[in-house]
Amino acid sequence: MASSDLLHSPLDSEHRALGARMAEFGGWEMPIQYSGVLEEHRSCRTDAVVFDVSHLGSLRVFGPQAKRVLQQTFTNDLERIGPSKAQYTHLLDSDDGHVVDDVIIWWVDDDEFLVMPNASNTDQLIASFSPVDGCEVQDITSTRAVLAVQGPAAATRLKGIFVDNEYPTKFTVVPFSFSGHEGFAAGTGYTGEDGLELHVPLAAVHDLWQSLLAAGVTPAGLGARDTLRLEAGLPLHGFELGPGITPLQAGFGWVVRPEKGEFLGRTPYLAELASGPERRLRGLVVNGRQIPRHGCPINLAGSTVGEVTSGNFSPMLNCGIALGFLPPEIVDGSPVEIGIRDRFVEATVVKPPFVSSKSI
């Protein structure tokens, strides 16, 4: 796709002024790195970084029937939380139960929600909602920006910005005001670290970005966001979630609450729950610095038993790590081999995450 055909973040000029390397991501041209992926990754694990994640979708779902519509669309149960909370959930295909998208829902007011789909799935998500009187769905992606501030020093770095705002705890959502503009802050993220995400109007984002940098928060690109989520064992849509992949296969049965009643994909989910999934997502730690990549074969006793879905070098472990689907009988600690280029390298099956913030 040509650069002229891509969508651009409202902070595009800020990224280019910092010398960011730009690349296509989900139909958007976004910063992949500034100083370098390894440096930005380690800054997130030890201090605080900011990612521009404005490529994510934003749907405002509101009205007296909004909650009912969301309950009948997504897998998780909003009755388990309440207003001012956030919840991770899945949208399933009605026919085979594969994960169409994984989203975060921010419950911002009694009858108002923000639904945050992956970049390329916004239109598909809108189409999944059944028309119901008393529920409106608005695509507000073009009216706002989303910034993710992540890392163990995030709260300290943001003290000045949150003097007159409540700092959100994990999976809570609070109003956020900056330079006279109203938005939201949520204790969510995609790195395995503490931090938050800021959902702000376009009129506020440039000043907010500059204030974050002035507070000592390091700008980081989507390259580091990917290596961070991999170390944390978090799935990426199109790799660990998507066509042919169900929540049970990906290890997300806890996101599905069939006891709440009907929702899209409930019938095929229950059928697989009864029979058991034929494969499960597992972690793989390479014995060495070789880097496994998507599509690399995984062998056990000379036979191919799966392939890598995501793989990279772990800056914190100094070795290659990967995710891949394997037969359920292969247990943690099993030795396997991963085909990397022209040879097979030794690896060990593990349960993700590979790195947790408590271990750093």
C-alpha positions as CSV (number, residue, x, y, z in Angstrom):
1,M,0.0,0.0,0.0
2,A,1.4,3.4,-1.0
3,S,2.2,5.9,1.8
4,S,-0.5,8.3,0.3
5,D,-3.2,5.6,0.8
6,L,-2.3,5.0,4.5
7,L,-4.0,6.7,7.4
8,H,-1.8,8.8,9.6
9,S,-1.8,9.6,13.3
10,P,-2.6,13.1,14.5
11,L,1.0,13.0,15.9
12,D,2.6,12.2,12.5
13,S,4.6,15.4,12.3
14,E,5.8,14.9,15.9
15,H,7.1,11.5,15.1
16,R,8.9,12.7,11.9
17,A,10.5,15.6,13.8
18,L,12.0,13.0,16.2
19,G,13.4,11.1,13.3
20,A,11.1,8.1,13.7
21,R,11.3,5.3,11.2
22,M,7.8,4.9,9.8
23,A,6.1,1.8,8.4
24,E,2.7,0.4,7.5
25,F,0.7,-1.1,10.3
26,G,-2.9,-2.2,10.0
27,G,-3.6,0.4,7.2
28,W,-1.8,3.2,9.1
29,E,1.7,4.7,8.7
30,M,3.1,4.5,12.3
31,P,6.5,4.9,14.0
32,I,8.3,1.6,14.3
33,Q,11.3,3.0,16.2
34,Y,13.1,6.2,17.2
35,S,16.5,5.4,18.9
36,G,16.2,1.7,18.4
37,V,13.9,-1.2,19.4
38,L,16.3,-2.7,22.0
39,E,16.8,0.6,23.7
40,E,13.1,1.5,23.7
41,H,12.2,-2.0,25.0
42,R,14.6,-1.7,27.9
43,S,13.4,1.8,28.7
44,C,9.9,0.4,29.1
45,R,11.1,-2.4,31.4
46,T,13.1,-0.1,33.6
47,D,11.6,3.4,33.4
48,A,8.7,4.7,31.3
49,V,7.9,5.1,27.6
50,V,5.0,6.5,25.5
51,F,3.5,4.7,22.5
52,D,1.2,6.4,20.0
53,V,-1.5,3.8,19.5
54,S,-4.0,6.0,17.7
55,H,-4.2,3.4,15.0
56,L,-6.5,1.4,17.3
57,G,-10.2,1.9,16.7
58,S,-12.6,3.8,19.0
59,L,-16.3,3.0,19.0
60,R,-18.6,4.9,21.3
61,V,-21.5,2.6,22.2
62,F,-24.2,4.4,24.2
63,G,-27.9,4.4,25.2
64,P,-30.1,2.5,27.6
65,Q,-29.7,-0.8,25.7
66,A,-25.9,-0.5,25.1
67,K,-24.9,-2.9,27.8
68,R,-27.4,-5.5,26.5
69,V,-26.0,-5.2,23.0
70,L,-22.4,-5.6,24.2
71,Q,-23.4,-8.6,26.3
72,Q,-24.9,-10.3,23.3
73,T,-22.0,-9.5,21.0
74,F,-18.8,-10.3,23.1
75,T,-17.7,-13.2,25.2
76,N,-16.9,-11.7,28.6
77,D,-19.5,-10.7,31.1
78,L,-19.9,-7.0,31.9
79,E,-21.8,-8.0,35.1
80,R,-18.5,-9.0,36.5
81,I,-17.3,-5.4,36.5
82,G,-19.2,-2.1,36.4
83,P,-18.9,1.6,35.4
84,S,-15.4,3.1,35.6
85,K,-13.8,-0.3,34.8
86,A,-12.2,-1.9,31.7
87,Q,-12.6,-5.4,30.5
88,Y,-10.7,-7.6,27.9
89,T,-13.1,-9.6,25.7
90,H,-13.4,-11.4,22.4
91,L,-15.7,-11.3,19.4
92,L,-16.2,-14.8,18.0
93,D,-17.3,-16.0,14.6
94,S,-20.8,-17.5,14.8
95,D,-20.0,-20.5,12.6
96,D,-16.7,-21.9,13.9
97,G,-16.0,-19.8,17.0
98,H,-12.7,-18.4,15.9
99,V,-11.6,-15.1,17.3
100,V,-12.7,-12.3,15.0
101,D,-11.1,-9.7,17.3
102,D,-9.9,-9.2,20.8
103,V,-10.8,-5.8,22.3
104,I,-10.8,-3.7,25.4
105,I,-14.1,-2.3,26.6
106,W,-14.0,0.9,28.7
107,W,-17.2,1.4,30.7
108,V,-17.0,5.1,31.0
109,D,-20.6,5.9,32.3
110,D,-23.7,4.1,33.2
111,D,-25.0,3.8,29.6
112,E,-21.8,4.7,27.7
113,F,-18.9,2.5,26.6
114,L,-15.7,2.9,24.6
115,V,-14.9,-0.2,22.5
116,M,-11.3,-0.4,21.3
117,P,-10.8,-2.8,18.4
118,N,-7.6,-3.7,16.5
119,A,-6.6,-1.2,13.8
120,S,-8.0,-3.1,10.8
121,N,-11.1,-4.5,12.4
122,T,-13.2,-1.4,13.2
123,D,-15.7,-1.8,10.3
124,Q,-16.1,-5.5,10.9
125,L,-16.8,-4.8,14.6
126,I,-19.5,-2.3,13.7
127,A,-21.1,-4.8,11.4
128,S,-21.3,-7.3,14.2
129,F,-23.7,-5.2,16.4
130,S,-27.3,-6.1,16.0
131,P,-29.5,-2.9,15.4
132,V,-31.4,-2.3,18.6
133,D,-33.5,0.7,19.6
134,G,-31.8,2.4,22.5
135,C,-28.3,1.6,21.5
136,E,-26.2,3.8,19.2
137,V,-22.7,3.0,17.8
138,Q,-20.4,5.9,16.7
139,D,-17.0,5.5,15.1
140,I,-15.0,8.3,16.8
141,T,-11.5,7.1,15.7
142,S,-10.8,10.2,13.7
143,T,-11.8,12.6,16.6
144,R,-9.3,11.5,19.2
145,A,-5.7,10.2,19.8
146,V,-4.7,7.3,22.1
147,L,-1.3,7.3,24.0
148,A,0.0,4.4,26.1
149,V,2.4,5.3,28.9
150,Q,4.0,2.1,30.1
151,G,6.7,1.1,32.5
152,P,7.5,0.9,36.3
153,A,8.2,4.7,36.5
154,A,5.0,5.7,34.7
155,A,3.2,7.0,37.8
156,T,6.2,8.9,39.0
157,R,6.8,10.5,35.6
158,L,3.2,11.5,35.3
159,K,2.8,13.2,38.7
160,G,2.8,16.7,37.2
161,I,0.2,15.7,34.6
162,F,-2.1,14.1,37.2
163,V,-2.0,16.8,39.8
164,D,-5.7,17.6,39.1
165,N,-6.6,14.1,37.7
166,E,-7.2,10.8,39.4
167,Y,-4.5,8.2,38.4
168,P,-6.2,5.0,37.3
169,T,-5.4,1.7,39.0
170,K,-5.3,-1.5,36.9
171,F,-8.3,-1.9,34.7
172,T,-10.1,1.2,36.0
173,V,-11.3,4.1,33.8
174,V,-11.3,7.7,35.0
175,P,-12.1,11.1,33.4
176,F,-8.9,12.9,32.3
177,S,-8.6,16.6,31.7
178,F,-5.7,18.3,29.9
179,S,-5.5,21.9,28.8
180,G,-9.2,22.3,29.1
181,H,-10.0,19.2,27.0
182,E,-11.9,16.2,28.4
183,G,-10.9,12.6,27.8
184,F,-10.3,9.4,29.7
185,A,-7.5,7.5,31.3
186,A,-7.5,3.7,31.9
187,G,-5.1,1.4,33.7
188,T,-4.6,-0.8,30.6
189,G,-1.7,-1.6,28.3
190,Y,0.0,-4.2,26.1
191,T,3.5,-4.6,27.6
192,G,3.2,-6.6,30.8
193,E,4.2,-3.4,32.7
194,D,2.3,-1.0,34.9
195,G,1.0,2.1,33.2
196,L,-2.1,3.6,31.5
197,E,-3.6,4.6,28.2
198,L,-4.9,8.1,27.5
199,H,-7.9,8.7,25.2
200,V,-7.9,12.4,24.4
201,P,-9.4,14.8,21.8
202,L,-7.3,15.9,18.9
203,A,-7.0,19.4,20.3
204,A,-5.1,18.2,23.3
205,V,-2.8,15.6,21.9
206,H,0.1,17.7,20.7
207,D,0.5,19.5,24.0
208,L,0.1,16.3,25.9
209,W,2.8,14.6,23.8
210,Q,5.2,17.4,24.5
211,S,4.4,17.4,28.2
212,L,5.1,13.6,28.4
213,L,8.5,14.0,26.7
214,A,9.3,17.0,29.0
215,A,8.5,14.7,32.0
216,G,11.2,12.3,30.9
217,V,9.0,9.7,29.2
218,T,10.8,8.1,26.3
219,P,9.0,7.9,22.9
220,A,8.9,4.3,21.7
221,G,7.7,2.7,18.5
222,L,5.6,-0.2,17.6
223,G,8.7,-2.4,17.2
224,A,9.4,-2.3,20.9
225,R,5.6,-2.7,21.7
226,D,5.7,-6.0,19.8
227,T,8.8,-7.4,21.6
228,L,7.4,-6.3,24.9
229,R,4.0,-8.0,24.3
230,L,5.9,-11.1,23.2
231,E,8.0,-11.2,26.4
232,A,4.7,-10.8,28.3
233,G,3.2,-13.7,26.3
234,L,0.4,-11.5,25.0
235,P,-1.3,-12.5,21.6
236,L,-1.2,-10.4,18.5
237,H,-4.3,-10.5,16.3
238,G,-3.5,-12.2,13.0
239,F,-0.9,-14.4,14.6
240,E,-2.1,-15.9,17.9
241,L,-5.7,-14.8,17.3
242,G,-7.7,-14.8,14.1
243,P,-9.2,-17.1,11.5
244,G,-8.9,-20.8,12.6
245,I,-7.9,-19.9,16.2
246,T,-10.4,-20.2,19.1
247,P,-10.1,-18.8,22.6
248,L,-9.5,-22.3,24.0
249,Q,-6.7,-22.9,21.6
250,A,-5.1,-19.6,22.5
251,G,-5.4,-20.1,26.3
252,F,-8.2,-17.6,26.7
253,G,-11.1,-19.7,28.0
254,W,-11.3,-17.4,31.0
255,V,-12.4,-14.6,28.6
256,V,-15.5,-16.5,27.6
257,R,-18.5,-16.7,30.0
258,P,-21.2,-19.0,28.5
259,E,-23.2,-18.9,31.7
260,K,-24.3,-15.3,31.0
261,G,-26.5,-16.3,28.1
262,E,-26.4,-16.0,24.3
263,F,-23.5,-14.2,22.5
264,L,-21.9,-14.6,19.1
265,G,-20.0,-17.9,18.8
266,R,-21.4,-19.4,22.0
267,T,-22.5,-22.7,20.3
268,P,-19.2,-23.6,18.6
269,Y,-17.4,-22.5,21.8
270,L,-19.4,-25.0,23.9
271,A,-18.8,-27.7,21.4
272,E,-15.1,-27.3,21.5
273,L,-15.2,-27.0,25.3
274,A,-16.9,-30.4,25.5
275,S,-14.4,-32.1,23.1
276,G,-11.3,-30.3,24.1
277,P,-9.1,-28.2,21.8
278,E,-6.8,-30.1,19.4
279,R,-3.9,-27.7,20.0
280,R,-2.8,-25.1,22.5
281,L,-0.7,-21.9,22.4
282,R,2.7,-22.5,24.1
283,G,5.8,-20.5,24.8
284,L,9.3,-21.6,23.5
285,V,12.7,-20.5,24.8
286,V,15.6,-21.0,22.4
287,N,18.9,-22.3,23.7
288,G,20.9,-19.4,22.3
289,R,20.5,-16.1,20.5
290,Q,19.0,-17.4,17.3
291,I,15.8,-15.7,16.4
292,P,12.7,-17.8,15.6
293,R,10.3,-16.1,13.2
294,H,6.7,-16.6,12.1
295,G,6.3,-19.9,10.2
296,C,9.4,-21.6,11.5
297,P,8.6,-25.4,12.0
298,I,8.6,-26.8,15.5
299,N,9.8,-30.4,15.7
300,L,9.6,-33.1,18.4
301,A,11.5,-36.4,18.0
302,G,12.0,-35.6,14.3
303,S,8.4,-34.9,13.4
304,T,6.9,-31.5,12.9
305,V,4.3,-30.8,15.6
306,G,3.6,-27.1,15.0
307,E,5.0,-23.8,13.8
308,V,6.0,-20.5,15.3
309,T,3.3,-17.8,15.3
310,S,5.5,-15.0,16.7
311,G,9.1,-15.0,17.5
312,N,11.9,-12.6,18.3
313,F,15.0,-11.9,20.4
314,S,14.2,-11.2,24.1
315,P,16.2,-8.1,25.2
316,M,15.7,-9.1,28.8
317,L,16.5,-12.8,28.6
318,N,19.2,-12.4,25.8
319,C,17.9,-15.3,23.9
320,G,15.3,-16.2,21.2
321,I,11.7,-16.7,22.3
322,A,8.5,-17.6,20.5
323,L,4.9,-18.5,20.7
324,G,3.3,-21.4,18.7
325,F,0.5,-23.9,18.7
326,L,1.4,-27.5,19.8
327,P,-0.6,-30.6,20.6
328,P,-2.1,-30.4,24.1
329,E,-0.2,-33.5,25.3
330,I,3.2,-31.7,25.0
331,V,3.9,-30.5,28.5
332,D,6.0,-27.6,29.9
333,G,9.7,-28.5,30.0
334,S,9.5,-30.6,26.9
335,P,12.6,-30.3,24.6
336,V,11.8,-29.4,21.0
337,E,13.7,-28.1,18.0
338,I,12.8,-25.0,15.9
339,G,13.9,-24.8,12.3
340,I,15.6,-21.4,11.9
341,R,17.0,-20.8,8.4
342,D,19.0,-23.9,7.4
343,R,19.2,-25.7,10.7
344,F,17.3,-26.8,13.8
345,V,18.0,-25.3,17.2
346,E,17.1,-26.6,20.6
347,A,14.3,-25.0,22.5
348,T,12.2,-25.7,25.6
349,V,8.4,-25.5,25.9
350,V,7.3,-23.1,28.7
351,K,4.2,-21.4,29.9
352,P,4.2,-17.6,29.1
353,P,4.9,-15.0,30.2
354,F,8.6,-15.2,29.5
355,V,9.2,-12.0,31.5
356,S,7.0,-10.4,34.1
357,S,7.4,-6.9,35.6
358,K,7.9,-8.4,39.1
359,S,11.0,-10.3,37.9
360,I,12.8,-7.2,36.6
